[in-house]
Amino acid sequence: MVKPNGIAKRLRNTVESSLGSASFMETVVCGNCGQRFSIQSDLGLQDAALAGRQAAWVADQLVWDHIQERKHQGTIDLPDLSEMCAIK
């Protein structure tokens, strides 16, 4: 189940065929290690501009993981919509 704010889910070598009630919005690729994450949100909350801001936020988190020398999580909970509106 996708959280109301959406998630970024690490993609494996094969694309998952069943996303349930979630919609794939965008893909983020880590510039350091090449791992890919898909931005997913509930079908009723699809917003391309928001997905772009969320992708930028996830990319920053991936860089921060490498700075702190920790592994990327398999699933990253995205901040709520009010926080995302403040990020520009």
Secondary structure as GFF3:
##gff-version 3
##sequence-region A 1 88
A	DSSP	beta_strand	7	11	.	.	.	ID=ss1
A	DSSP	beta_strand	22	29	.	.	.	ID=ss2
A	DSSP	beta_strand	36	42	.	.	.	ID=ss3
A	DSSP	three_ten_helix	43	45	.	.	.	ID=ss4
A	DSSP	alpha_helix	48	67	.	.	.	ID=ss5
A	DSSP	beta_strand	75	77	.	.	.	ID=ss6
A	DSSP	alpha_helix	81	86	.	.	.	ID=ss7
###
